[in-house]
Amino acid sequence: MKLSLLAASTSLLLAAGCTTNDAGPAVPVDPAVIYAQMCARCHGIDGHGDPQLKQTMPTLRDFSDPELRSRKNDDIEQVIMAGKNQMPGFGASLSLPKIQALTGHVRRLGGK
């Protein structure tokens, strides 16, 4: 009985177009929101780094640093994905398009 209910439920879901691989509707990426949620705590809302955290984390990046500004987008994307030093990686929680959008946002913050 349980097996036939499971089969019937699965058939109904598949017939309705509900699969586990359904990506859902496309949603625009807002890199400023992602940055505020995931990055600003350490890097500061303006991208210059939290002054108190800089005292305990000397590798904390200021996005206006000329060395960082000379890096390729691929390099910045790799750091966001995998992390570096004390920064955690976000590759498991952010898609590549979101990471690319976030990279552009970081560059804009560093250019101010």
Secondary structure, DSSP 8 states (H G I E B T S, - for coil): -HHHHHHHHHHHHHHTT--TT---S-----HHHHHHHHTHHHH-TTSS--HHHHHH-TT---TT-HHHHTS-HHHHHHHHHH-BTTB---TTTS-HHHHHHHHHHHHHHHH-
